[in-house]
Amino acid sequence: MFLRAFSKSNLPESSLLLENYRCDFNSCGKFNNVTEDRILELKKLSVSAVWYTGVIAHGSKSEVDGIYQGNKSIIKGEAGSPYAIRDYYDLAPELAEDIDNRFSEFDALIERTHNAGLKVIIDFIPNHVFREYKSKTDNFSDENFYLLSDQLHLPESLGGEYYENPAKATGNNCFSPYPQINDWYETIKLNYENKDTWEKMLRILLFWLSKGVDGFRCDMIELVPAEFFGWAISRVKERYPDALFIGEAYQIDNYQRYLELGKFDLLYDKSIYYDTLIEVIKGYKGASVLSEGWKRLGQMQSSMLNFLENHDEQRISSEFMVRDGMKAIPAVAFSALFNKAPFMLYFGQEFGESGMLEEGFSGKDGRTSIFDYTLVPSINRFLNGKLTKEEKSIYKKYKEILKSATTSIFSYGESFDLGYVNPHSEYFNPEKQFAFLRSYKGKGALVVINFDSQPADIQVNIPLHAFEYLNLKESDKFNSRDKISCKIASYDYLIIKL
């Protein structure tokens, strides 16, 4: 949940002009917006944790009495990126109704979330900070950064003045004093060759855990040494053994390293199932390629975090993807039901949010802007009780899938891919359908997924080996000598209990 955009503002979408992406005009989501009732609504989605995004103080153009939010020349959009942290020990003041008591409001949000039985995750951004980072609690020195041999020269198109001499390396590994418009020019990269940086970052983790946070989604971990994470996470878990660490990783070649040496609990699975599922639902690849994913991931499967949307990726329902949230249902069913890996949902995804507003710095790019004060139309309609018929239908599907996903058979059960015994036939098209078994403590379930725009009459083979592998008993109703027949709607899934 991107808190800044969790707003009930009644402004019509037509008023969201480029010049109006300001906090005072467009409103800003608050800690207090996430009421007990809203958290209980999340329970209907069967979620077990909420990642509250953008809560830590970052560079922003918004005017807040008595708080310097940064030089406007180096801030993207009106609100600024929540990943340009200006003080790791402070909260974004715009998220509080009473700015002086912002920690009390955040504490209350944590308490409400915990009372509902949910864990609280926040961002940990270990690779970079805002160029004007300044903390009254624990500051960085030049030795914590990479100093360059020339003064900083920002792109002329920014139209402002900012002086840095000598320049510091920019957060996206730009070791030039001439960062370009697409570089993370508002940030500077932290230097992990200096062990003082390690100590400072460990203190930040311990600070937020002492506030009641349960874990962290760690940003861009592949730009930070795995050795640091292994060292820090080991020390954190000596005091907070249940703390959860999720790593934003992109390259499968790095997965094993950050799981074993870095000691992460979970890693984003971008390289395998996200990338593959997007190509399948766009029609670029057939469903049969999904079998290659588990073969490549092997024992790492349960340490992956499956997802189809987050703040970096384009919305599935956007014009850049498949335009219709219902077309994503097969991919959601696969992500949530195929193996023991948890599934992450980005707010608004459950309603088919398109992300097609033309928002400030990011423009019309199929994403919900993280740089400006903007609404998320589907979330806004949800908060005001005005979901459309289509949004309600998509929401119902998500609730069904995620409720099934949190039952014991899908949370803890073993998986068996049925692709190799279901080749192309009159009653099964492996390019459009995918079938697998799940089993736990003698109970089984057959899952059939249809990626096709057309309904299908399907017959599924289940080999004797599957029963043996999953420790399932054959019965008069289900055995390896019979095919299981079913009808499945377009862009849909079925769960057949064995």
C-alpha positions in Angstrom: 0.0 0.0 0.0 1.5 3.3 -1.1 0.2 5.4 1.7 0.6 8.8 0.0 -2.0 7.7 -2.6 -4.4 6.0 -0.2 -6.8 8.9 -0.3 -10.5 9.4 -0.2 -10.4 12.7 -1.9 -13.6 13.4 -4.0 -11.8 15.3 -6.7 -12.9 14.2 -10.2 -10.3 12.7 -12.4 -10.8 15.5 -14.9 -9.3 17.9 -12.4 -6.0 16.0 -12.2 -4.1 18.4 -14.4 -0.3 18.2 -14.6 0.1 21.5 -12.7 -2.2 20.2 -9.9 -0.2 17.3 -8.5 0.4 19.2 -5.3 -0.3 18.1 -1.7 -2.6 21.1 -1.0 -4.7 20.6 -4.1 -4.8 16.8 -4.6 -4.7 15.8 -0.9 -2.4 13.2 0.5 -3.1 9.8 2.1 -2.5 9.8 5.9 -1.6 7.2 8.5 -5.0 7.8 10.0 -6.7 6.9 6.6 -5.9 3.3 7.3 -8.6 2.8 9.8 -9.5 -0.4 11.6 -12.3 -1.0 9.1 -9.9 -0.6 6.2 -7.5 -3.1 7.7 -10.4 -5.6 8.2 -11.2 -5.2 4.5 -7.6 -6.4 3.8 -8.4 -9.5 5.9 -11.0 -10.3 3.3 -8.1 -10.7 0.9 -6.5 -13.2 3.2 -3.3 -11.1 3.5 -1.0 -11.7 6.4 1.2 -8.6 6.2 1.0 -5.1 4.8 4.0 -3.3 3.3 3.4 0.4 4.0 5.4 2.2 1.3 6.9 5.6 1.5 6.6 6.2 5.3 10.2 7.4 5.9 11.1 11.0 5.5 12.3 11.8 1.9 13.0 14.8 -0.3 9.8 16.6 -1.2 8.7 20.0 -2.6 5.7 20.2 -0.3 5.8 23.0 2.2 5.8 21.9 5.8 6.1 24.4 8.6 9.5 24.2 10.3 10.7 21.2 8.3 13.3 21.5 5.4 12.4 18.9 2.8 15.2 19.5 0.3 16.4 21.6 -2.6 13.6 21.6 -5.2 16.1 21.4 -8.1 16.9 17.8 -7.2 13.4 16.5 -6.4 11.5 14.6 -8.9 7.8 15.6 -9.1 6.1 17.6 -6.4 6.1 14.9 -3.7 9.5 13.4 -4.5 10.6 9.8 -4.6 10.1 7.9 -1.3 13.4 6.2 -2.2 15.3 9.4 -1.8 15.6 9.2 2.0 16.5 12.5 3.7 16.5 11.1 7.3 16.2 7.4 8.1 15.1 8.2 11.6 12.1 10.4 10.7 8.7 9.9 9.1 7.3 11.7 6.0 5.4 14.7 7.7 2.8 14.8 4.9 1.4 11.4 6.1 0.4 12.8 9.5 -2.6 15.0 10.4 -0.7 16.4 13.3 2.8 16.7 12.1 4.4 17.2 15.5 2.8 13.9 16.6 3.6 11.9 13.4 5.3 9.1 15.4 2.2 8.7 17.6 0.1 8.4 14.5 2.4 5.8 13.0 2.5 3.9 16.2 -1.2 3.8 16.2 -1.2 2.5 12.6 1.1 -0.3 13.7 -1.1 -1.1 16.6 -4.2 -1.3 14.5 -2.5 -3.5 12.0 -1.2 -5.8 14.7 -4.6 -6.0 16.4 -6.0 -7.3 13.1 -3.4 -10.1 13.1 -1.3 -8.6 10.3 2.4 -7.9 10.2 3.9 -4.5 9.3 6.6 -4.2 6.6 8.3 -1.0 5.6 11.0 0.0 3.1 14.7 -0.3 3.9 16.7 1.5 1.2 20.4 0.5 1.8 22.0 1.5 -1.4 21.4 5.3 -1.6 20.1 8.4 0.2 18.9 11.8 -0.8 21.6 14.2 -1.9 20.9 16.5 1.1 20.6 13.7 3.7 20.7 15.1 7.2 19.7 13.4 10.4 19.8 14.7 14.0 20.0 11.1 15.2 22.9 9.5 13.3 24.4 11.3 10.3 26.6 10.2 7.5 30.0 11.7 6.6 31.8 12.0 3.3 33.6 8.7 4.1 30.2 7.0 3.8 29.9 8.0 0.1 32.0 7.8 -3.1 33.7 11.1 -3.8 34.5 12.0 -7.4 37.1 14.3 -8.8 34.9 17.1 -10.2 31.9 19.2 -9.0 28.4 17.9 -9.7 26.8 19.0 -13.0 23.1 18.2 -13.1 21.1 18.1 -16.4 20.4 21.6 -17.6 16.7 20.6 -18.1 16.2 20.7 -14.4 16.3 24.4 -14.5 17.6 25.0 -11.0 20.7 25.3 -9.0 22.4 22.8 -6.8 26.1 22.7 -5.8 28.1 19.7 -4.8 31.9 19.8 -4.8 33.3 17.3 -5.0 30.4 15.4 -6.6 29.3 12.1 -5.0 28.4 9.0 -7.0 24.8 8.8 -7.9 22.6 6.0 -6.5 22.2 3.9 -9.7 26.0 3.3 -9.8 26.6 6.4 -11.9 30.2 7.3 -11.0 30.2 10.4 -13.1 29.8 14.0 -12.0 27.4 14.4 -15.0 24.3 12.3 -14.1 21.6 12.3 -16.8 17.9 12.9 -16.6 17.2 9.2 -16.3 19.7 8.6 -13.6 18.7 8.7 -9.9 20.2 12.2 -9.8 18.4 13.1 -6.5 20.3 10.3 -4.7 23.9 9.5 -3.7 25.3 6.0 -3.4 26.5 4.6 0.0 30.0 3.2 0.3 30.0 -0.3 1.8 33.8 -0.5 1.5 33.6 1.5 4.7 32.5 -0.7 7.6 31.2 2.4 9.4 28.4 2.3 6.8 27.5 -1.2 7.9 27.2 -0.2 11.5 25.0 2.8 10.7 22.7 0.8 8.5 22.3 -1.9 11.2 21.3 0.8 13.7 18.6 2.0 11.3 17.1 -1.6 11.1 17.2 -1.9 14.9 15.5 1.5 15.4 12.5 0.6 13.3 12.2 -2.9 14.8 12.1 -1.2 18.2 9.1 0.8 16.9 7.1 -2.4 16.3 7.8 -2.9 12.6 8.0 -6.6 11.8 10.2 -6.6 8.7 11.6 -4.9 5.7 11.3 -4.9 1.9 14.9 -4.1 1.1 15.4 -2.0 -2.0 17.8 -2.8 -4.9 19.8 -5.4 -2.9 21.9 -6.4 -5.9 23.6 -2.9 -5.7 24.8 -3.7 -2.1 27.2 -6.5 -1.1 25.5 -9.7 0.0 28.1 -9.9 2.8 26.6 -6.8 4.4 23.1 -8.3 4.5 24.3 -11.6 5.9 26.2 -9.7 8.6 23.3 -7.3 9.4 20.4 -9.8 9.2 22.3 -12.3 11.5 22.7 -9.6 14.1 19.1 -8.4 13.8 17.8 -11.9 14.3 19.7 -12.3 17.5 17.3 -9.7 19.0 14.3 -10.1 16.7 14.3 -13.7 15.5 11.0 -13.3 13.6 12.0 -10.2 11.7 11.2 -10.7 8.0 13.6 -9.6 5.2 12.4 -9.4 1.6 15.0 -8.6 -1.0 14.2 -6.8 -4.3 16.3 -8.9 -6.7 16.1 -9.1 -10.4 18.7 -11.5 -11.7 18.3 -15.3 -11.1 22.1 -15.7 -11.2 22.2 -13.7 -7.9 19.3 -15.5 -6.1 21.3 -18.2 -4.5 24.0 -15.8 -3.3 21.5 -13.4 -1.6 19.6 -16.3 0.0 22.6 -18.1 1.4 25.2 -15.5 2.0 22.8 -12.6 2.4 20.4 -14.6 4.6 17.2 -13.1 3.1 13.9 -14.8 3.9 12.4 -14.0 0.6 13.5 -12.6 -2.8 11.4 -11.0 -5.5 11.1 -13.5 -8.3 11.4 -11.1 -11.3 13.5 -13.2 -13.6 11.4 -16.3 -13.7 7.7 -16.2 -13.0 7.0 -12.4 -13.3 8.7 -12.1 -16.6 7.3 -15.4 -17.9 3.7 -14.8 -16.8 3.6 -11.4 -18.3 4.7 -12.9 -21.7 2.0 -15.6 -21.3 -0.9 -13.3 -20.6 0.2 -11.0 -23.4 0.2 -14.0 -25.7 3.9 -13.9 -26.6 4.5 -17.3 -25.1 2.4 -20.4 -24.4 1.5 -21.6 -20.9 3.8 -24.7 -21.3 6.9 -22.5 -20.6 5.7 -22.2 -17.0 7.2 -25.7 -16.5 10.7 -24.4 -17.1 10.4 -22.0 -14.2 10.2 -24.5 -11.3 13.0 -26.5 -13.0 15.3 -23.5 -12.9 14.3 -22.4 -9.4 14.6 -25.8 -7.8 14.8 -25.7 -4.1 14.6 -21.9 -4.1 10.9 -21.9 -5.0 9.6 -21.4 -1.5 12.0 -18.5 -0.9 10.6 -16.5 -3.8 8.0 -13.8 -3.5 5.6 -14.0 -6.5 4.0 -10.8 -7.8 2.4 -9.4 -10.9 2.4 -5.7 -9.9 4.4 -3.3 -7.7 5.3 0.4 -7.9 8.1 -0.2 -10.4 6.0 -2.3 -12.9 3.3 -1.2 -15.2 -0.3 -2.1 -14.1 -1.6 -5.2 -15.7 -4.8 -3.4 -16.7 -2.9 -0.5 -18.3 -2.9 0.1 -22.1 0.8 -1.0 -22.0 -0.1 -4.5 -20.7 -3.4 -6.4 -21.3 -6.0 -3.6 -20.6 -8.3 -5.9 -18.6 -7.8 -7.1 -15.1 -9.8 -10.2 -15.8 -7.1 -11.3 -18.3 -4.6 -11.5 -15.4 -6.7 -13.9 -13.3 -5.0 -17.0 -14.7 -1.6 -15.5 -13.8 -2.8 -14.6 -10.3 -4.1 -18.2 -9.8 -0.8 -19.6 -11.0 1.3 -17.2 -8.8 -0.7 -17.9 -5.7 -1.5 -21.6 -6.1 1.3 -23.4 -7.9 3.9 -23.6 -5.1 4.5 -22.6 -1.5 6.0 -19.2 -2.4 4.0 -16.2 -0.9 2.2 -13.8 -3.3 2.4 -10.0 -3.1 -0.5 -7.8 -4.2 -0.1 -4.1 -5.1 -3.0 -1.9 -3.9 -5.6 -1.4 -6.6 -4.5 -4.5 -8.5 -7.4 -6.4 -6.9 -9.8 -4.0 -8.6 -8.1 -4.0 -12.0 -6.5 -0.5 -11.6 -5.1 0.7 -14.9 -2.7 3.4 -13.7 -3.4 5.4 -16.8 -3.6 8.9 -15.3 -1.1 11.4 -16.8 0.7 12.2 -13.6 3.3 14.9 -13.1 6.9 13.7 -13.3 6.2 10.2 -14.6 3.5 11.0 -17.1 1.1 8.5 -18.6 3.2 5.4 -18.2 0.8 2.8 -16.9 2.1 3.1 -13.3 0.8 4.9 -10.2 3.2 7.8 -9.8 5.6 7.6 -6.9 6.7 11.2 -7.5 3.5 13.2 -7.2 0.4 13.6 -5.1 -2.1 11.6 -7.1 -5.2 9.5 -6.7 -5.5 5.8 -7.6 -9.0 5.9 -9.2 -10.0 2.4 -8.2 -8.8 2.8 -4.6 -10.6 6.2 -4.5 -13.8 4.5 -5.7 -13.3 1.7 -3.2 -12.9 4.1 -0.3 -16.0 6.0 -1.3 -18.1 2.8 -1.9 -18.3 3.4 -5.7 -16.6 0.4 -7.3 -17.8 -0.4 -10.8 -19.4 -3.7 -11.7 -16.2 -4.8 -13.4 -14.1 -3.9 -10.4 -16.3 -5.8 -8.1 -16.0 -8.9 -10.3 -12.2 -8.7 -10.3 -12.2 -8.1 -6.6 -14.3 -11.2 -6.0 -11.9 -13.4 -8.0 -8.9 -12.1 -6.0 -10.6 -12.9 -2.8 -11.5 -16.4 -4.0 -8.0 -17.2 -5.2 -6.2 -15.8 -2.1 -8.6 -17.5 0.3 -7.7 -20.8 -1.4 -4.0 -19.9 -1.4 -3.9 -19.6 2.4 -5.4 -23.0 3.1 -3.0 -25.7 4.3 -2.9 -27.6 1.1 -1.6 -24.6 -0.9 0.4 -23.0 1.9 2.3 -26.2 2.8 1.6 -28.8 0.2 3.9 -30.3 -2.5 3.4 -29.5 -6.2 3.3 -31.8 -9.2 3.3 -30.3 -12.7 1.1 -32.3 -15.1 2.4 -30.8 -18.3 4.4 -33.8 -19.4 1.4 -36.1 -19.4 -1.0 -33.7 -21.1 0.3 -33.0 -24.6 -1.6 -31.1 -27.2 -4.9 -32.9 -27.9 -8.5 -32.2 -28.8 -9.2 -31.7 -25.0 -6.1 -30.0 -23.8 -4.0 -27.2 -25.3 -0.7 -26.8 -23.4 -0.2 -23.4 -25.0 -3.4 -22.1 -23.4 -4.0 -24.4 -20.4 -1.9 -25.4 -17.5 -2.6 -28.1 -14.9 -1.0 -29.2 -11.7 -1.6 -31.1 -8.4 -1.1 -30.0 -4.8 -1.1 -32.3 -1.9 -0.7 -32.1 1.9 -1.2 -34.7 4.5 -3.1 -37.1 2.2 -5.4 -34.5 0.7 -5.0 -33.5 -2.9 -6.3 -30.8 -5.3 -6.1 -30.6 -9.1 -5.8 -27.0 -10.4 -6.6 -26.2 -14.0 -5.8 -22.8 -15.4 -7.1 -21.4 -18.7 -5.1 -18.5 -20.3 -7.4 -18.6 -23.4 -10.0 -15.9 -24.3 -12.3 -18.8 -25.0 -14.0 -21.3 -22.6 -12.7 -24.9 -22.9 -13.8 -28.5 -22.3 -10.8 -30.1 -20.9 -9.6 -33.6 -20.0 -6.6 -34.0 -17.7 -4.4 -37.0 -17.3 -3.0 -37.8 -13.8 -0.3 -40.5 -13.9 0.1 -43.1 -11.2 3.5 -41.6 -10.4 1.8 -38.4 -9.3 -0.3 -40.3 -6.7 2.8 -42.1 -5.5 4.9 -38.9 -5.4 2.3 -36.9 -3.4 1.4 -39.9 -1.2 -2.2 -39.8 -2.4 -4.5 -42.9 -2.6 -6.3 -43.7 -5.8 -10.1 -44.0 -5.4 -13.1 -45.0 -7.5 -13.6 -41.4 -8.4 -10.0 -40.4 -9.1 -7.4 -42.8 -10.3 -4.6 -42.9 -12.8 -6.6 -44.9 -15.4 -9.2 -42.2 -15.9 -9.1 -38.7 -17.3 -10.7 -35.9 -15.3 -13.1 -33.9 -17.4 -14.1 -30.3 -16.6 -15.4 -27.1 -18.3 -13.5 -23.9 -17.6 -14.4 -20.4 -18.5 -12.1 -18.0 -20.4 -9.3 -16.4 -18.3 -10.3 -18.6 -15.4 -9.2 -21.4 -13.1 -10.7 -24.4 -11.4 -9.7 -26.2 -8.2 -11.0 -29.8 -8.0 -10.5 -31.4 -4.6 -9.3 -35.0 -4.7 
